Amino acid sequence: MAESNILDKVGKFNLSTLDIISYRQQKDESAPKVLDIKGITDLMTITEDIFNHTLSGVLTVYDTQDIRSMLPLTGLERLSLKFNTPGLPGYDFTEENGTPFQIYKVDKITKIPDKDTHQYYQIYFCSPEMFNSQLNTVSRAYAGPIENAVNDILKNKLQSKKPFYFENTSTNAKYVIPSLKPFKAINFLASQTKSGKYNNAGYLFYETSKGFHFRSIESLLAMGGAVARPTRWNYQTQINMIQDSNKSEVKDIQRRMQAVIKYDFDKQVDTLSNIIEGLYANRLIVHDAFNKTIKTHDFNYKDEFSKSFHVDTIGDVNDGAKHNIPNAKLNDTNKGLYDYPNAKKMVLTETSKVHNDYEFVPVNETLPKITSQIASLKNLNLTMLVYGNTQINAGDVINFSVPLMRTPGTKEPMQNPYTSGRYLIMAIKHTMSLEAQSHEMTLRCMKDSVRTPYPTEEDALIVGKDNTRDINIYNEDISEL
């Protein structure tokens, strides 16, 4: 495929390198055997996800030479890959300028009927750090800022040579890692971490095309602890998609790339699940074995909401009314859902004075917030199929305009006031069809707030009538005789 820097068609992409690097060396040379497989690759996917530690992907190949046996493919090979949207940054995981992927599985081998030498199969690959995490363990103590410990694990245990983006923490503690796999060790440290700038708890560790990231969710939504992060891209559903560049009515390419091919919403409302998972309220009971105390800490979603940045925070103004639940009473109880901390109760033991110069982060400053925040990520999830754009990464903020499902011509605004607005990209799956020369992306996004606050209601809703009765079944049986 000839590489181009001109983006003149949506879905266009450059795939300049797609080579399998064998574990075998070439005869009479010290260099490994390298096989260019662009010609036999039918489909390629690459996925980045803020909840997965590394990149991963799958190649679907149409093989007429049985290279999986002749090369052979054993799971010890590397995959050198470089692709991008023309004129934009992309993925460089080549031997020359990056770190090649690790091939770890060959699966779904299917012979083509009536063709004895033709077969389809899939080649799975991931970042080499995933392999290294399974081959090594971490057994040591780390003291001081947690980002330093994560950096040490990344460089020395995962043997990564990629950039490391981190958010400064306020944690100054000492933790002893008891022979854990590197990723499990990082997960533990991330759960103990507090942000240096945000009223947040718990960090993410993930990889994008740019490198590895160790940061809080709130840092994805804001910059410098003071202002909301700008959107990376705008998407909308109603765009005239004309592909023939010879016609004068063709829209500019950037506008066409903002079109959404299709979209779905998952779990816009699931109040019962949110109650169970402790989104609106939760209670933490902490036993301090050193001081011999038991303390109770209640989390209230409504009170905490305005203290943090959210997806629909605009500028430096966080509207405390933009939460995902109306400010209303629950039926006739005269209480909101955030007034029931016993909805989710957690009991933990912690011990102070373990290390003379360092103190653990109090669990009441992390766990209640993490519990609510993780639950909020499962609400109002948006999945979009859009045209390929390697400028966008998991963790970016985008804007999506959702039309109201109403008859055209109405005088009311045509955008949904609650589901339109800003979204955080949780995962991106790139899909490249080499035969069709097309690149599409599946974006999985979330919204932890609404663009327009829900209507409030001060008075509790009272419906129905009281049908309470106590009935003795024996008397009931006699009355039926």
Secondary structure, DSSP 8 states (H G I E B T S, - for coil): ----S---STT--EEEEEEEEEEEE-TTSSSEEEEE-GGGEEEEEEEEETTSSS-EEEEEEEESS-HHHHTT--S--EEEEEEE-TTS--EEE-TTTS--EEEEEEEEEEE-TT-TT-EEEEEEEE-HHHHHHHH--EEEEEEE-HHHHHHHIIIIIS---S-EEE--B---EEEEEEEE-HHHHHHHHHHT-BBSSSS-B-EEEEEETTEEEEEEHHHHHEETTTEE---SEEEES-------TTSTT---HHHHHTBEEEEEEE-S--HHHHHHHTSSEEEEEEEETTTTEEEEEEEEHHHHHTTS--TT-BTTB--TT-SSS-SB--TTSS--GGG-GGGSEEEEEE-S-SSSS-----GGGTHHHHHHHHHHTTSSEEEEEEE--TT--TT-EEEEE-B--S-TT-SS-SB-TTTSEEEEEEEEEEEEETTTTEEEEEEEEE-SS-SS----B-S----S--------HHHHHHHH-
